[in-house]
Amino acid sequence: MKDCANGRASPTTFQLTMHRALLVDDIVHTILQNVTLSATDLINFASTCSAVSSPALNILWCAQSSLGPLIMCLPQDAWEIGDDGFIHLSREPLPAEWERVRLNASRIRKLIGNPRGTPFKRPPKPHSRVLHRLFTLFPPTSLFPNLHKLDFEVVSDLTEFSPDFPLLRQFLSPGLDVLAFVLPSGIPAHEVEQLVDVLPTQGSGLRQLVISADHWGPPFQIDLALNKMQKLNLMAILRNVCLTRHSIADIGRLRSLQVLVLTLHGSDVLEDLRLGDMPLELSALSCLMLVSDRLQLCTSFLLRVVTPQLSNIGIKYTKYAAPAEVGDFVLSLHTSCRSSTSLKDISVQHHTTWLSHLNRNLHSPLPSHLFRPLLTFRRLKTIKFVAMGQYCLDDAFIDDAAVAWPDIQELWFASEETHTTTVTFGAMLSLASRCRSLRVLHLTFDATQKPTLPHRTDSDDPPNGNLWLKQTALRKLYVGHSKVLKEALVPFVLALVFPNLVDISSYQTPGISDHVPWQQVAAAFRHLVNLREKNPDMSTSLPQFVQCMLEDSGS
């Protein structure tokens, strides 16, 4: 063994301080993986003894969000941070100094960006001249022999066209599992084609592929040879990049595909998707996200694929969809899913623009019958319909939804438009109290009259007497443009049935103070909850008081 300070043999010291098990790299690696250590802790640990330094350094360098730390391994007099914020070389490093960079680079397995919103400051990035020098000495595939996951933005920020983009091809290797890159603004089409052409051969081990674009002009259309990329289990083509019709038709060859994020553009794609003798079967697909300007394109795609294991579907579109188009989309879910038990999460969002706000008067009502086919999906946990139009639901639908979706956790019928609803306060109470896992409810209802007492059976749990069952899961209630009057006893009923509710919110119409009554309801609700916490006897008296007040309304 070697002494920590000078690297020389010191068997006596080692035997007194180190267990024999720590001679095995795999054991040390397992220990380090299961102990939460900061980067500083790992550096200190790696410095204690050569027996543990290698596995500790492997973990320290395994995932990097910048190549800056790699260049900063050079002596401090060899580099500097310029006024532009990038790392520049202040002198030419010696070969032995570059060797230290190469050794640490060989430990890197993931070059990935930090998740959005992560409160972590990235280290400075090397200037492109520094990268070119580095990759001239060591081509990327030899510099990073163990690289499995690459987000190319970590290598180079491409906010505009840059000669760094062709460098991406040098990172491709059979050992690369995950690849994400952004097509920079102004990039020549032939460079994109050259990269796409070599992906199936030079990136033959790819299992996850994410391609997006950094501009808002006409979309990039790429032709991926998906018939040669059958290992893919995740593919995301988004942010102003779309596949050709030929590539879309080849998606069915991806038998292992579990996650698909797709941008759909153009009427020619729509027409092509309507053609074809047999739908494409994506037997392993569990998550599908579609982004388009029109809901019709998403519907047409669903009609062309069979997804027996689909559990999560998300749709985003920008142009107004007529009620008939919304109905066609809901029906297309049945055509594609073909199973009433696999689908767990549905999210459909209309991204409103300034033009959408100007044309709100064009939006037609969306009645309950358009959404009734969803009642056959019995395992739904999340349903979000956001800004699609005027939801004109009724009590019968709300009552059936409580039966069909007993495990629902989030239910959104969120409309930014002011409209009259026939859903009563009592129907909302019945739904939310019967769905015992419901945490978030976004629904417009009429709370201008006292709710009708529920019909109870002998088997019902009686803690609240003849009132609604107490539901402790509901935390957030968004009431949209719901109307409310004091006579409805809303804060009293909410405090009784939903004691853990923490947020009651409504929309505000510009120039109209229709949100003020709900602010008063929320304030009164919080006051009642605080009183009950200070006075436990209210748990008994409040149900009696509410029942008495509601029964008086019927006499």
PEBELHU-V738516 format. One record per residue. N is the residue number from 1. PSI is psi as a letter, one per 20 degrees, with the letter a starting at -180 (* if undefined). Layout:
# PEBELHU-V738516
n->N psi->PSI
n->N psi->PSI
This chain:
# PEBELHU-V738516
n->1 psi->r
n->2 psi->q
n->3 psi->q
n->4 psi->h
n->5 psi->g
n->6 psi->i
n->7 psi->j
n->8 psi->r
n->9 psi->p
n->10 psi->m
n->11 psi->h
n->12 psi->g
n->13 psi->g
n->14 psi->g
n->15 psi->h
n->16 psi->h
n->17 psi->i
n->18 psi->p
n->19 psi->q
n->20 psi->h
n->21 psi->h
n->22 psi->j
n->23 psi->i
n->24 psi->o
n->25 psi->g
n->26 psi->h
n->27 psi->g
n->28 psi->g
n->29 psi->g
n->30 psi->g
n->31 psi->g
n->32 psi->h
n->33 psi->h
n->34 psi->j
n->35 psi->p
n->36 psi->o
n->37 psi->q
n->38 psi->r
n->39 psi->h
n->40 psi->g
n->41 psi->g
n->42 psi->h
n->43 psi->g
n->44 psi->g
n->45 psi->g
n->46 psi->h
n->47 psi->i
n->48 psi->h
n->49 psi->q
n->50 psi->h
n->51 psi->h
n->52 psi->i
n->53 psi->g
n->54 psi->g
n->55 psi->h
n->56 psi->g
n->57 psi->h
n->58 psi->g
n->59 psi->h
n->60 psi->h
n->61 psi->i
n->62 psi->g
n->63 psi->p
n->64 psi->q
n->65 psi->j
n->66 psi->q
n->67 psi->i
n->68 psi->g
n->69 psi->h
n->70 psi->g
n->71 psi->h
n->72 psi->i
n->73 psi->i
n->74 psi->q
n->75 psi->q
n->76 psi->h
n->77 psi->i
n->78 psi->i
n->79 psi->r
n->80 psi->q
n->81 psi->o
n->82 psi->r
n->83 psi->h
n->84 psi->i
n->85 psi->i
n->86 psi->q
n->87 psi->p
n->88 psi->q
n->89 psi->p
n->90 psi->i
n->91 psi->r
n->92 psi->o
n->93 psi->q
n->94 psi->q
n->95 psi->h
n->96 psi->h
n->97 psi->h
n->98 psi->h
n->99 psi->h
n->100 psi->h
n->101 psi->g
n->102 psi->g
n->103 psi->g
n->104 psi->h
n->105 psi->h
n->106 psi->i
n->107 psi->i
n->108 psi->p
n->109 psi->h
n->110 psi->p
n->111 psi->n
n->112 psi->q
n->113 psi->q
n->114 psi->q
n->115 psi->q
n->116 psi->p
n->117 psi->i
n->118 psi->p
n->119 psi->m
n->120 psi->p
n->121 psi->p
n->122 psi->q
n->123 psi->q
n->124 psi->q
n->125 psi->q
n->126 psi->q
n->127 psi->q
n->128 psi->h
n->129 psi->h
n->130 psi->g
n->131 psi->g
n->132 psi->h
n->133 psi->g
n->134 psi->g
n->135 psi->i
n->136 psi->h
n->137 psi->g
n->138 psi->o
n->139 psi->q
n->140 psi->g
n->141 psi->h
n->142 psi->h
n->143 psi->h
n->144 psi->m
n->145 psi->i
n->146 psi->j
n->147 psi->p
n->148 psi->h
n->149 psi->p
n->150 psi->p
n->151 psi->o
n->152 psi->i
n->153 psi->h
n->154 psi->h
n->155 psi->g
n->156 psi->p
n->157 psi->p
n->158 psi->m
n->159 psi->h
n->160 psi->r
n->161 psi->p
n->162 psi->q
n->163 psi->i
n->164 psi->h
n->165 psi->g
n->166 psi->i
n->167 psi->h
n->168 psi->h
n->169 psi->h
n->170 psi->i
n->171 psi->i
n->172 psi->p
n->173 psi->q
n->174 psi->h
n->175 psi->i
n->176 psi->o
n->177 psi->h
n->178 psi->p
n->179 psi->p
n->180 psi->p
n->181 psi->q
n->182 psi->p
n->183 psi->o
n->184 psi->q
n->185 psi->p
n->186 psi->j
n->187 psi->p
n->188 psi->q
n->189 psi->h
n->190 psi->h
n->191 psi->h
n->192 psi->g
n->193 psi->g
n->194 psi->g
n->195 psi->g
n->196 psi->h
n->197 psi->h
n->198 psi->i
n->199 psi->g
n->200 psi->h
n->201 psi->g
n->202 psi->h
n->203 psi->l
n->204 psi->i
n->205 psi->j
n->206 psi->p
n->207 psi->h
n->208 psi->p
n->209 psi->p
n->210 psi->p
n->211 psi->p
n->212 psi->r
n->213 psi->q
n->214 psi->l
n->215 psi->r
n->216 psi->k
n->217 psi->b
n->218 psi->q
n->219 psi->q
n->220 psi->p
n->221 psi->o
n->222 psi->q
n->223 psi->n
n->224 psi->p
n->225 psi->m
n->226 psi->h
n->227 psi->i
n->228 psi->j
n->229 psi->l
n->230 psi->j
n->231 psi->i
n->232 psi->p
n->233 psi->i
n->234 psi->p
n->235 psi->p
n->236 psi->o
n->237 psi->o
n->238 psi->a
n->239 psi->m
n->240 psi->k
n->241 psi->p
n->242 psi->q
n->243 psi->q
n->244 psi->r
n->245 psi->h
n->246 psi->g
n->247 psi->h
n->248 psi->g
n->249 psi->h
n->250 psi->i
n->251 psi->h
n->252 psi->i
n->253 psi->i
n->254 psi->n
n->255 psi->h
n->256 psi->j
n->257 psi->p
n->258 psi->h
n->259 psi->p
n->260 psi->p
n->261 psi->p
n->262 psi->p
n->263 psi->p
n->264 psi->p
n->265 psi->q
n->266 psi->q
n->267 psi->h
n->268 psi->h
n->269 psi->g
n->270 psi->g
n->271 psi->h
n->272 psi->h
n->273 psi->h
n->274 psi->i
n->275 psi->r
n->276 psi->p
n->277 psi->g
n->278 psi->p
n->279 psi->q
n->280 psi->p
n->281 psi->o
n->282 psi->n
n->283 psi->h
n->284 psi->i
n->285 psi->p
n->286 psi->h
n->287 psi->p
n->288 psi->p
n->289 psi->p
n->290 psi->p
n->291 psi->p
n->292 psi->r
n->293 psi->h
n->294 psi->p
n->295 psi->h
n->296 psi->h
n->297 psi->h
n->298 psi->g
n->299 psi->g
n->300 psi->h
n->301 psi->g
n->302 psi->h
n->303 psi->i
n->304 psi->i
n->305 psi->q
n->306 psi->p
n->307 psi->m
n->308 psi->h
n->309 psi->j
n->310 psi->p
n->311 psi->i
n->312 psi->p
n->313 psi->p
n->314 psi->p
n->315 psi->p
n->316 psi->p
n->317 psi->r
n->318 psi->h
n->319 psi->q
n->320 psi->p
n->321 psi->p
n->322 psi->q
n->323 psi->g
n->324 psi->h
n->325 psi->h
n->326 psi->g
n->327 psi->g
n->328 psi->h
n->329 psi->g
n->330 psi->g
n->331 psi->h
n->332 psi->h
n->333 psi->h
n->334 psi->h
n->335 psi->h
n->336 psi->g
n->337 psi->g
n->338 psi->j
n->339 psi->p
n->340 psi->i
n->341 psi->i
n->342 psi->h
n->343 psi->p
n->344 psi->h
n->345 psi->p
n->346 psi->p
n->347 psi->p
n->348 psi->o
n->349 psi->p
n->350 psi->o
n->351 psi->o
n->352 psi->q
n->353 psi->r
n->354 psi->h
n->355 psi->h
n->356 psi->g
n->357 psi->h
n->358 psi->h
n->359 psi->k
n->360 psi->h
n->361 psi->i
n->362 psi->i
n->363 psi->p
n->364 psi->q
n->365 psi->q
n->366 psi->n
n->367 psi->r
n->368 psi->h
n->369 psi->h
n->370 psi->h
n->371 psi->i
n->372 psi->h
n->373 psi->h
n->374 psi->i
n->375 psi->i
n->376 psi->i
n->377 psi->o
n->378 psi->i
n->379 psi->j
n->380 psi->p
n->381 psi->h
n->382 psi->p
n->383 psi->p
n->384 psi->o
n->385 psi->o
n->386 psi->p
n->387 psi->k
n->388 psi->i
n->389 psi->b
n->390 psi->o
n->391 psi->o
n->392 psi->m
n->393 psi->r
n->394 psi->r
n->395 psi->h
n->396 psi->g
n->397 psi->g
n->398 psi->h
n->399 psi->g
n->400 psi->h
n->401 psi->h
n->402 psi->h
n->403 psi->g
n->404 psi->h
n->405 psi->m
n->406 psi->h
n->407 psi->j
n->408 psi->p
n->409 psi->h
n->410 psi->p
n->411 psi->o
n->412 psi->o
n->413 psi->m
n->414 psi->o
n->415 psi->p
n->416 psi->i
n->417 psi->q
n->418 psi->p
n->419 psi->r
n->420 psi->p
n->421 psi->q
n->422 psi->j
n->423 psi->p
n->424 psi->r
n->425 psi->h
n->426 psi->h
n->427 psi->g
n->428 psi->g
n->429 psi->g
n->430 psi->g
n->431 psi->g
n->432 psi->h
n->433 psi->h
n->434 psi->h
n->435 psi->n
n->436 psi->i
n->437 psi->j
n->438 psi->p
n->439 psi->h
n->440 psi->p
n->441 psi->p
n->442 psi->o
n->443 psi->p
n->444 psi->p
n->445 psi->r
n->446 psi->o
n->447 psi->l
n->448 psi->i
n->449 psi->q
n->450 psi->p
n->451 psi->q
n->452 psi->p
n->453 psi->q
n->454 psi->q
n->455 psi->o
n->456 psi->q
n->457 psi->r
n->458 psi->h
n->459 psi->i
n->460 psi->q
n->461 psi->p
n->462 psi->k
n->463 psi->h
n->464 psi->k
n->465 psi->c
n->466 psi->j
n->467 psi->a
n->468 psi->q
n->469 psi->q
n->470 psi->p
n->471 psi->o
n->472 psi->i
n->473 psi->h
n->474 psi->p
n->475 psi->h
n->476 psi->p
n->477 psi->o
n->478 psi->o
n->479 psi->j
n->480 psi->c
n->481 psi->k
n->482 psi->q
n->483 psi->q
n->484 psi->q
n->485 psi->q
n->486 psi->h
n->487 psi->i
n->488 psi->i
n->489 psi->k
n->490 psi->g
n->491 psi->h
n->492 psi->g
n->493 psi->g
n->494 psi->g
n->495 psi->h
n->496 psi->g
n->497 psi->h
n->498 psi->m
n->499 psi->i
n->500 psi->j
n->501 psi->p
n->502 psi->i
n->503 psi->p
n->504 psi->o
n->505 psi->q
n->506 psi->r
n->507 psi->q
n->508 psi->p
n->509 psi->p
n->510 psi->p
n->511 psi->i
n->512 psi->p
n->513 psi->l
n->514 psi->i
n->515 psi->i
n->516 psi->g
n->517 psi->h
n->518 psi->h
n->519 psi->h
n->520 psi->h
n->521 psi->g
n->522 psi->g
n->523 psi->g
n->524 psi->h
n->525 psi->g
n->526 psi->h
n->527 psi->g
n->528 psi->g
n->529 psi->g
n->530 psi->g
n->531 psi->g
n->532 psi->h
n->533 psi->h
n->534 psi->h
n->535 psi->n
n->536 psi->h
n->537 psi->i
n->538 psi->h
n->539 psi->h
n->540 psi->g
n->541 psi->h
n->542 psi->g
n->543 psi->g
n->544 psi->g
n->545 psi->g
n->546 psi->g
n->547 psi->g
n->548 psi->g
n->549 psi->h
n->550 psi->h
n->551 psi->h
n->552 psi->h
n->553 psi->h
n->554 psi->i
n->555 psi->*
